[in-house]
Amino acid sequence: MHLEKRILVTGGAGFVGSHLCERLVASGAHVICADNFFTGTRANVEQLLNHRRFELVRHDVTFPLYVEVDEIFNLACPASPIHYQHDPVQTTKTSVHGAINMLGLAKRVRAKILQASTSEVYGDPVVHPQPEEYWGNVNPIGIRSCYDEGKRCAETLFFDYLRQHHLRIKVARIFNTYGPRMHPNDGRVVSNFVVRALQDQDLVVYGDGLQTRSFCYVDDLVEALIRLMSSDDSVTGPINLGNPGEFTMLELARLVIEMTGSRSKITHGPKPADDPRQRRPNIERAGQVLGWKPRTDLVTGLRATIAYFDDLLSRNTQHAFQEAAE
Ligand SMILES: NC(=O)c1ccc[n+]([C@@H]2O[C@H](COP(=O)([O-])OP(=O)(O)OC[C@H]3O[C@@H](n4cnc5c(N)ncnc54)[C@H](O)[C@@H]3O)[C@@H](O)[C@H]2O)c1
């Protein structure tokens, strides 16, 4: 018999999902983590494997899942372009069939359900920074569309299940997030700079390096997801979650070099055609509705991220690094 709250986390062995599982188990919940290990690993949830309130299930969300739960966090989906473009058809299926299957489950067992959506639903925005009311500017046939349109369709399904079946839904639009357990080879700027700096390899910034990005530390994001899930049923989102602090790529590269004590140099590479000048979330709604704002500054978050990658690289270098990179 279960007295604790039972929570399903799809994609729970991934970067964000593993931190979320940890927090939920620590809060006293019984957590079922369902993952097909495409980008996630058992190593990410190793510390939970022997916990009596944690279950790890190998499952692909494009197939139905039958479990008795009170809440569902639907995070399953590769998040970095390198990974989601590897098998674009599977990426769309993961978002769309995955949403249908998890919404179907939520309907059957009357669970509350949260979707991890993305700032990419805004596409190549003409409004800066983007409020939740902005409908976005997405190319439906490009190489990023499997991710962007898959997530947009998942949002549509969530709101149709709300209108048609009165499900309790929550939609979070997540902006760039970083921290320990990011995939070391996912091509994202924070992991890329940290891993290269730890190996004394040059850090390549595109163009003049004055374009800005904003980064949210994973603990702050997890706090927001938990607050959103426990918010009043009238709060459905979509709701932007991210850290509005802006840093140029040059600033980030210098900071990483300084904090790692690296001998890396900064070099300049050609600017990709679609490299935006600025990316910054508007999180006013999250402040009003959830009373949430990010608390971790970049130096603090980077310190933990660097320590993670340093350990990954030095612990039996080859094996550990490759396993996390697979
Ligand atoms: N990290 C970010 O900056 C960011 C930004 C916006 C949105 N998000 C969203 O947050 C969620 C988590 O992202 P992340 O950064 O932790 O990525 P991640 O790649 O580390 O995690 C995704 C997890 O989903 C699993 N997965 C993929 N396809 C699956 C399938 N068909 N069935 C079951 N499991 C599957 C992967 O194995 C992995 O464990 C994703 O939905 C992503 O789109 C993340």
The ligand as an SDF file (V2000), in Angstrom:
LIG
                    3D

 44 48  0  0  0  0  0  0  0  0999 V2000
   18.1500   21.7460  -20.3610 N   0  0  0  0  0  0  0  0  0  0  0  0
   17.5880   22.7940  -20.9260 C   0  0  0  0  0  0  0  0  0  0  0  0
   18.2240   23.8550  -21.0720 O   0  0  0  0  0  0  0  0  0  0  0  0
   16.1590   22.7130  -21.4100 C   0  0  0  0  0  0  0  0  0  0  0  0
   15.5970   23.8560  -22.0030 C   0  0  0  0  0  0  0  0  0  0  0  0
   14.2880   23.7850  -22.4630 C   0  0  0  0  0  0  0  0  0  0  0  0
   13.5370   22.6400  -22.3080 C   0  0  0  0  0  0  0  0  0  0  0  0
   14.0940   21.5570  -21.7250 N   0  0  0  0  0  0  0  0  0  0  0  0
   13.2670   20.3340  -21.6250 C   0  0  0  0  0  0  0  0  0  0  0  0
   13.4510   19.7100  -20.3700 O   0  0  0  0  0  0  0  0  0  0  0  0
   13.4070   18.2950  -20.5270 C   0  0  0  0  0  0  0  0  0  0  0  0
   14.6610   17.6780  -19.9350 C   0  0  0  0  0  0  0  0  0  0  0  0
   15.7980   18.1670  -20.6400 O   0  0  0  0  0  0  0  0  0  0  0  0
   17.2880   17.8040  -20.2420 P   0  0  0  0  0  0  0  0  0  0  0  0
   18.1210   18.9860  -20.4660 O   0  0  0  0  0  0  0  0  0  0  0  0
   17.2850   17.1390  -18.9360 O   0  0  0  0  0  0  0  0  0  0  0  0
   17.6420   16.7870  -21.4100 O   0  0  0  0  0  0  0  0  0  0  0  0
   18.2380   15.3210  -21.3400 P   0  0  0  0  0  0  0  0  0  0  0  0
   18.4830   14.9180  -22.7660 O   0  0  0  0  0  0  0  0  0  0  0  0
   19.3500   15.2350  -20.3750 O   0  0  0  0  0  0  0  0  0  0  0  0
   17.0100   14.5060  -20.7410 O   0  0  0  0  0  0  0  0  0  0  0  0
   15.9820   13.9650  -21.5140 C   0  0  0  0  0  0  0  0  0  0  0  0
   15.6840   12.5780  -20.9810 C   0  0  0  0  0  0  0  0  0  0  0  0
   14.6090   12.0100  -21.7290 O   0  0  0  0  0  0  0  0  0  0  0  0
   14.9540   10.6730  -22.0850 C   0  0  0  0  0  0  0  0  0  0  0  0
   14.2080   10.3320  -23.2970 N   0  0  0  0  0  0  0  0  0  0  0  0
   14.3710   10.8160  -24.5490 C   0  0  0  0  0  0  0  0  0  0  0  0
   13.4770   10.2560  -25.3840 N   0  0  0  0  0  0  0  0  0  0  0  0
   12.7220    9.4060  -24.6360 C   0  0  0  0  0  0  0  0  0  0  0  0
   11.6420    8.5350  -24.9160 C   0  0  0  0  0  0  0  0  0  0  0  0
   11.1400    8.4260  -26.1630 N   0  0  0  0  0  0  0  0  0  0  0  0
   11.1320    7.8120  -23.9100 N   0  0  0  0  0  0  0  0  0  0  0  0
   11.6290    7.9030  -22.6440 C   0  0  0  0  0  0  0  0  0  0  0  0
   12.6540    8.7080  -22.3210 N   0  0  0  0  0  0  0  0  0  0  0  0
   13.1890    9.4550  -23.3050 C   0  0  0  0  0  0  0  0  0  0  0  0
   16.4530   10.7050  -22.2700 C   0  0  0  0  0  0  0  0  0  0  0  0
   17.0660    9.4340  -22.2100 O   0  0  0  0  0  0  0  0  0  0  0  0
   16.8790   11.6090  -21.1250 C   0  0  0  0  0  0  0  0  0  0  0  0
   17.0620   10.9020  -19.9340 O   0  0  0  0  0  0  0  0  0  0  0  0
   13.2280   18.0100  -22.0180 C   0  0  0  0  0  0  0  0  0  0  0  0
   11.8720   17.7740  -22.2970 O   0  0  0  0  0  0  0  0  0  0  0  0
   13.6710   19.2970  -22.6610 C   0  0  0  0  0  0  0  0  0  0  0  0
   13.0510   19.4990  -23.9080 O   0  0  0  0  0  0  0  0  0  0  0  0
   15.3940   21.5500  -21.2780 C   0  0  0  0  0  0  0  0  0  0  0  0
  1  2  1  0
  2  3  2  0
  2  4  1  0
  4  5  1  0
  4 44  2  0
  5  6  2  0
  6  7  1  0
  7  8  2  0
  8  9  1  0
  8 44  1  0
  9 10  1  0
  9 42  1  0
 10 11  1  0
 11 12  1  0
 11 40  1  0
 12 13  1  0
 13 14  1  0
 14 15  2  0
 14 16  1  0
 14 17  1  0
 17 18  1  0
 18 19  2  0
 18 20  1  0
 18 21  1  0
 21 22  1  0
 22 23  1  0
 23 24  1  0
 23 38  1  0
 24 25  1  0
 25 26  1  0
 25 36  1  0
 26 27  1  0
 26 35  1  0
 27 28  2  0
 28 29  1  0
 29 30  1  0
 29 35  2  0
 30 31  1  0
 30 32  2  0
 32 33  1  0
 33 34  2  0
 34 35  1  0
 36 37  1  0
 36 38  1  0
 38 39  1  0
 40 41  1  0
 40 42  1  0
 42 43  1  0
M  CHG  2   8   1  16  -1
M  END
$$$$
